[in-house]
Every structure is written in C-alpha cells, then in structure tokens.
Amino acid sequence: MTAQPSARPSYIYQGGSVMMHSPLQLKQSEMYGYFVRGDLAKLQATVNTTLNQVAGSKMTLKALSPYVMLTFTRVNHADSANPVDQAKGWITEVDIVTWIMVGQMDEQGKLAHIYWYPCHIFVDDAMALINGRELFGYPKYLCDYEIPAAGSEPLRCSVAAKGFQHFSPETKLALHPLLEVNATVQTGPHKPVNSFLELIEQAFQIFLSIPDFFDMDQAGWADILSLLRNPRIDQIFLKQFPDSAGVKAVYQALVAAPAEINRLHSARLLGYEYECTVHAFDSFPLDQTLGLRLGPQAAILPFNVNFDFTAMPGEELVDNSRIAPEKIAILGGGVAAMTTAYYLTNQPGWQNRHAITVYQLGWRLGGKGASGRNAQAGQRIEEHGLHIWFGFYANAFKMIKEAYASLERPPGAPLATWRDAFKQHDYVALSEDVKGQWRNWSIVFPTLPGEPGEGGEDITLWQMAIAMVGWIEQWIRQIRQVADADARIVRASASQGEGVWPGWLRRLADEVVGQADELGLDVGLSVGAMVALVADLAPDSTRHDQARHQLLASTLNGIRAWLRLRYRALIDGDDELRRLFTCLDLGITVMKGMFEDGVFKNGFDVINDIDFRAWLRKHGGDEQFSVNSAPVRGFYDLVFAYEGGDFSRPNIEAGTLLRSMARIGLAYKGGIMFKMQAGMGDTIFTPMYEVLKKRGVEFKFFQRVEELVPGAGDIDSIRITQQVQLKDPAAGYAPLVDVKGLDCWPSAPDYAQIEPAEAALLQAQDVNLESYWSAWPQQYRQTFGRALPATVLKKGVDFDKVVFGISIGSLQALCPQLLAQSPALQLAADKVQTVATQAYQVWLNKNLAQMGWTTQPQGQQPVLSAFTEPYDTWAPMDQLLAREDWPAGLEPKNVSYFCSAFPVDSYPPVTDTDFPARCAARAKQGALHQLEREIGALWSEAGAPGAFPWQWLVDAQEGAGPARFDSQYWRANVDPSERYVMSVVGSTQYRLATDQSGFSNLFLTGDWIRTGLNAGCVEAAVMAGMQTSRAMTGYPAVIQGEKDF
C-alpha cells in the first residue's frame, strides 16, 4: 500500500460558534498611532523567543528598529468577505496593538522582507478576540480603553487590562491601567496627507531625521523604504495551541497574513507633542518584552488615518508542530564544555534541533576552574589554584557578560552584573634574584581604551612591531636619563685612516637619511631613524621585502651592542638601571629574532620548533638579563612551562609564548587583568549553569565516564558509572548553596540529597568523588556487596553526537580503543603534554601592610611571579573575604594564594588509590618550607628564615606552631582532567580541530585543541567551545583571535 502524504482534517464548526472565515473586511477604521522608543536588545529577545524560536534555521527575523509603534484603532464595521459568513452580520471592535517592525534576513544578512509583529493586542469584544486568536494566532486580550470620539481633538488614548499587577499568591485578578498617551503641547495644525504612499514618504523623511530609528546601514534604509512603499502591511504571528497540560504545543507555526489597504478616507500627521506613560504590570511587562521605560516618555510621529482594509487568509511560513531534536551528550563541565553548550543554545529555536545533556563527574562543574565553599571553615573559597582573567580575553568576556545580563539579578544583589563580578587590576610584580637576594619589581600597567569583550581585535602584527620599537625608543631615552653614557656609535677599525661606521648604521643611513655621520653622533638619532623606517612600511607585513626586515634586525643588533658596551658594567646596585637594561635587551632580542626568522611575514608558528629561551639565546640574548630574566621566568611560571613539573626542564614553543606575551601586553582592553570578586565557581560556573539550566540543558551529576567505545567510524556507546544514588532521582541533584545571598558550589557534595547509607559511607571514608584514583568503587562493593550502577549510553538512543569536553590528559584512560583507530588522535595524546600543578591558600589575621608588603598603588595588591620554587606565584586575594562567612572573632584580614607546577615523574595505575594523598603531602611540605624559610622576601615582617609567626594563620582549633597550617588549604592537581595543558616545542602541529577526532559524531573541545591561541588558558577554552558549536551548527561565525592578530 502506497503511503499518502499527510493531510489535515477539516475544522469542525460547532453550533453557536462565532468563528468566521477569512478574509475579514474592516471598514471605516479610525487609527491613532505613535512611536515610542524601546530597547533594541529586549525587542530582539522577544523576537528570538517567539518568532525565531519557531523559525529555527528556516528563516531569520531581526528587529529593525528600537521604536515600537502603538496603534489605537476603532473599527466601525467588520465582517467576513467569505460567502459562507457574509450573511451572518457584522461587528464593531477596538484594537490596541504594540507593533515591532521585523525584517526577514537572507543568508548574506541583507533585508529580504518586512513584517509587522503584533506583540500585544487588546480588544473590547469577545468575538474579535476569538476570531483573531483562532484564525491567525493574534495574542488578543480583553481591555478597557479610551480613544478620541469622532470629530474631537486627539488628546488622549489609553488601555487597561485584566491581569495580575504583581505576581504573588495573594494577588487577585483585576483591571489595571497598562499605558496611556496624552497630548502635552500643540505644535501647530494637523497636516493632511492625500495618499498612503505620501504618508509613508513623509513618515520616512521624519525617520531619517532620527539617527537610530532603524538598526540598519545606509543600504538597509533604502531597502526598508522600498519595501514600505508596498500598499499592504504584512503581519507575522506565532500561532500555537497547547496540550491539556499547557506544556507542549499540539500545533505551532509562523503565520503571515497581509492586511491590504482598500481605501484611504483621510490621513493626517497630528499637531501635538505626546507623552506615553507605561505602568508596571507583571501580566503584561512591557518594560521587558518591548523595553519601554516605566513611567513617562516621549511618543513621537503621531498620526491619524481612516481607512478600509482586508485581513487576508494567513500563510504558514514555518510549521514547527513536529520536531525531532538531535541528542548531544556533553562529557565534562569545564569552560570549553560549558561554552559549547552556551553557543549551541544561544541560537533561537535551538530546542527544535538539539536535546543537550551534560554528564559531570562528582557534584560540581568547573574542571580545572572549579571552586568550592567550605561550610566547616567560614564558607571560605577553595580553588584549584590562582585564577585571574586577562584583559585580552575577548571571547570569554563577551560570553560571560551576556550570561550575566540574561540572569537579570536585581540591583544590589551579590555579583548582580559582570562589573560587580570583575574588577580591573593593573599591578603586577616580579621577583628578581640579585646575587642571592630577592628584589621585588613592581609594575603598574596603563589603562587602555575599550572594554574587554567589546569590539574586534584592534592590533595587527605590524602594529605590534610599531608599538614595540616605540617602547624601545622610550626605554633608551629613560636609560640615558638614569645613567649618563657616551651616546656616540663606536666606529670599527680600518686598515688606514679613521675608523668606519659599522655596516648596520651605514645601511640604515642609506635607507633613511643618507648620512651615517649624522646618525653616528647620537644613538637616539639612529633609534629614531629605525622607528621612522618601521612606521613607513606598509601595514600588511606579509607583503614586506624580507631585506627590509633583515635591515631592521641588523639595526637592532647594533643598538643592542651599543647598550651593552655603555651600560652593562654600570648595572650592579642600581635597580632602575638593571630593569631598564633588562627591558631593552629582552625587547630588542625579541624584535631582532622576529625580523630575522620571518615571524612578521609568516606568523608566530614559524618558530615553534624551538624553546623560547633557546630562541632568545639563538638571537644573542643576554643570559642573565634576557634569557633568565624575571620577565621570562614570570611567563614560564604563568603557563607552568616545565616538563613533568621539573623546574630544570623549561619547555615552551617560542612562537606560542610570544603570541601570548603580545596579546597579554598589547591587545588588552581596559586593564591588563581583571580579578574575580568571588571564587571562579561562583563567578563563572554559577551564571553559566543557571543560564543553561533555564534554557533547557539537562545536567546529570555524579557521572563518571569510563570509556568511549567506537563503532564503524563513529562513537557507538559510552560506558558510565553512576557514582551515587540520589534520594529523589526524579528531582535530580540541586548543586548550589546560598552563601550570603550568592549561589555557590560547595566543596563537598550535599549529602542530604544522597541515599542515606551511601552518604554515611562517603563521609566516613572521606571519599573524593572527583579523583581518578578514588577508592570509592571498592569501598562501595565491600559495603553493599555489589558494584556501583553502570550505564551504557547508546548511539541513536541516548545520543547522536558526543562532545568530549574532558581534558587531553584523560584520553589514554577513557579512549584507548579510539586512540588505536585514530592515528591523529593518538599523536595529539602523545605530543600535547600536560603538567600537574599545586596550590595553597592561607588566611591571616594581619593585613598586607602589617605583613610587610607596603607597595599598593591605588590600593591594589600585587600579582607576583618569578619567586622561589616550588611556589613561584603569589597573589593576595583580599577582595574575596567579603564573600566568605567567617564566625565572629575569626575574620581574616588577608588571604593569599600560591601556585606553581608540581613535579611528577610518572603516574601510577588507577589502583594506586594512595597516590593523591602522597602528592598532597608533598604539596603541603613545599608550602611549609616556603613559609618557614622564604616568605620573608615578600612579607618582611614575617621575620628571618625559621622564625615565621605561625600565630598569623587563622585557626579555629588554636593550634601551635606549624600545626596551625593544618587548618589552611592545599592541593596537588594530579588528576588527568586537572593537569595544565602545555605548549611544548613542536606540539602545536599535533593539535586537532574540534572535528578532527577521526570519528564522525565525536567533537573535541578544550584548551588542548587547535584554537589559534594554542595555550592553556580560559580564553583558549572558550575559543574551543565556540569552535565546537560552529562545527556542529555553523554558529558563531566569528571567533576572535583564531589567526595571528
């Protein structure tokens, strides 16, 4: 039997039905209209959550103007033009409508069609309400109204509706005013208009006088005028009917219905100024749906028309009544995984296309960025390490700012906005080992224009070159002011006569001024000539003649030789001179190397075959003041660039580190750094979780991924262990706790939500459910006589696509069969290395000045690196204390964070369950040693080595001596998913793009894939998540920073 195409049954008209067939004729319609400025973002959000939600990928609709049109229309004669209904009779009705002008955009983003979207409609007649809702999907509601009587002056229009003014269990349905428009000043006589086209033309001339009336470029304005000249108004509606539970739609479609203008009786532009007052009304929140201000505001472009029009039968543009969403399983809850989920769900109508489930180990999201609140110790914040965001994090800031905006936290709430969550930080310090003595070098970075996450990248590779030679010129001026030295260039010896100028100077003179004698008299002139040459070259450095770059390299080499000859011997005992010399030798060496090795022509990756320090040596960098300088050591510390955590084996690609240095120092917006104002979990992962949960993403906690199993070129199944049984599985796990009004992640599971016997055992054994080496499976079996429950997710049943959002360190353990089948994935696992890290935090009853660090420019505390190993990085994080909740009498005055790489020769099998404890003990001993022997170099009041005042440490147990450290916090991050992703020499070429796993339905994400940044950091993880979403859906089209500037 041949299947027949589906057809719909005829609509059943029951006895007493007031339904009428279209087209509907509306004659002698007296309309008063006004435009009121709304908020374009809120208007677009309304369009997205209604029209675009249904349209999905089939069409894209955009709010064209921030101005909302309000119309008050009295229809004096309405009936059906359909023969079935013509003899039934006619009605009058009043329609009050808020209109959003929307454009259908084509694939190139060009305006293809204009629709008017009636977001809210209020009517005075039940028959009008029923016909409008049933036939077209008009969102109609009954109302009371005021409209000028025929022949009277147009002084006032208003609407009141039944609803709940304030949502609360005690509120009773009642009639409340919604909005009103009142004339305030008469500006002249009403201006008659003779035709609909003339009305449009005159209105458009007024539109042109308001710069922001349309959110379009000049070509878009022309398109709008062309489309508006059509003598009909195309309306677009969301038409849907719910199931009996009010949860699912049994019918859902976008319908377009033209209103054809049959006759214009009269039209005029009104000669008054008007004021629109919007009232708070929870049932009809016009301040949210339209972005209108509560209270009075201007109502502009007032008009009055009397016309006949016909509402034609509607056309289904999109029928969304049946959906088959693709199932996506996201494994892991770190930055990249959450970014993937964010962008997959940031597209209108995503629920029609995807059903997303996140599978998370343990009780919290965050990965390496997870933090927890310790309820047993003042709800203190406990982190994996020190987390600070850089000002160049364009993609990360853009996403988190959007997330905070969508939360709509009330003013005054903790971390209500992104500006509350992040504070600019400009103060960095470096520790210098000067002949066995630690000297601290304080640096305050300037505020640069812009705001992180706003605009594109404003710097090119050649702009970087211009900026760097500018800094070199400035540093040379400064060093000459600090120490007087002969400014002349030294001549080379000649076989006869006077000495000759060095070749680099003669070549520079030939290129710029023609006379070496002039440049040789003062090195400042030579530097100026070099700066001028750089500035004169074309902006696109890939097109430069390499000979010009070689000239610049030789010039820099000559200037560096002059500096060493004049100043190196003067450095001893002069901090300022030493630091200027360091900046110059390092800066000149870097620029010389970039010119010689073709970085400005071929990008940073061209020098990724050598370690950065080795590259500096290759180009003649001073061993003490360049290769092993504090800035270089600080950058190695920043990215944990030590193989196996061995501080004697520094290793990072020269190009990758240079790219990161350039982005950090030259491409930031606002401040070079931004400090979070709560734990990273509270500041980043709470908003992300709340946004995604609200959007409809499902989260399953306590899911330990055991293995991904391949099929025929794809992922066939995923083996998962369910770590705990929840008390109420149907309700799911609620992961957040309230700390002083802020939703936070606890440092341990909420045992009250876990089956009691399991909860008791977990607490008795102090089980770490996040550890790869956890003994929990054995302990569970020994106690309950059975294995932990296992789940097998099957392709086509539980998932269609898989996002592997777990760090690369877990590939060997979780994907052995995949590695055996995919040589590219195996190479990535082998070549892209990870390193363990360690951290400790101490809470002190002394403030930073009392501890001995008094340099605090503009009240800022240092972020310090290049200190002693094993903990080379330190930052006071006192801004977090206000978010903790300490008992009276124990309130700390300072909290200090320390971190560094952690040496591990090899990692034992999963059965060695004591391994994490042994590592934590080593991390603790390193912290104790630093406090006892070395911290005095930072905290001068801590005393001599061996005399650390342990009473400074806040300890509720009132321990004595080093025992007080037991109440502090320390950790070794050795788990495969916790280790930091390195960029060792030659590894970038083995990084894979998100869709290069070798398996058709597997997408890789994390800061270990190829992003263009190719270094371990939040920005790279966000870029990876964006890339994953783009590979799956085409969105987002643009990821900033994928290429070298």
Secondary structure, DSSP 8 states (H G I E B T S, - for coil): --------------TT-----S-EEEEEEEEEEEEEE--HHHHHHHHIIIIIHHHTTS-EEEE--SEEEEEEEEEEEEEE-STTTGGG--EEEEEEEEEEEEEEE-TTS-EEEEEEEEEEEEES-HHHHHHIIIII---EEEEEEE---TTS---EEEEEEEE-SS-STT---EEEEEEEEEEEEE-S--EEE-SHHHHHHHHHHHHHTSTTSSSS-HHHHHHHHHHHTSSEEEEEEEEEEE-TTSSSEEEEEEEEEEEEEEEEEEEEE-SEEEEEEE---TTS-HHHHT---SEEEEEEEEEEEEEEEEE---EEEEE-SS---EEEEEE--SHHHHHHHHHHSSSTTHHHHEEEEEE-STT---GGG-EEEETTTTTEEEESS---EETT-HHHHHHHHHHHHHH---TTSTT-SHHHHEEEE-EEEEEEEETTEEEEEEEE---BSS-TTSS-----HHHHHHHHHHHHHHHHHHHHHHS----S---B--SSSS-B--HHHHHHHHHHTS-HHHHHT-HHHHHHHHHHHHHHS-S-GGGS-HHHHHHHHHHHHHHHHHHHHHHGGG-TT-HHHHHHHHHHHHHHHHHHHHHHTTHHHH-GGGGTTSBHHHHHHHTT--IIIIIT-HHHHHHHHHTT-BGGG-TT-B--BHHHHHHHHHHHHHS-SB-SEEEESS-HIIIIIHHHHHHHHHHT-EEE-SEEEEEEEE-SSSEEEEEEEE---BSSTTT-----EEETTEEE-BSS--GGGB-HHHHHHHHHTT--TT-TT--HHHHHHHHHSS---EEEEEBTTTBSEEEE-S-GGGHHHH-HHHHHH-HHHHHHHHHS-EE-EEEEEEEESS-HHHHT----GGG---EEES-SSS--EEEE-GGGGGGS---TT---SEEEEEEEE---S----TT-TTHHHHHHHHHHHHHHHIIIIIGGGT-GGG-STT---GGGB--TT---GGGGGGGSEEEEE-STTTSEE---TT-GGG---TT-SSSTTEEE-STTS--SS-SSSHHHHHHHHHHHHHHHHS--S--TTSS--
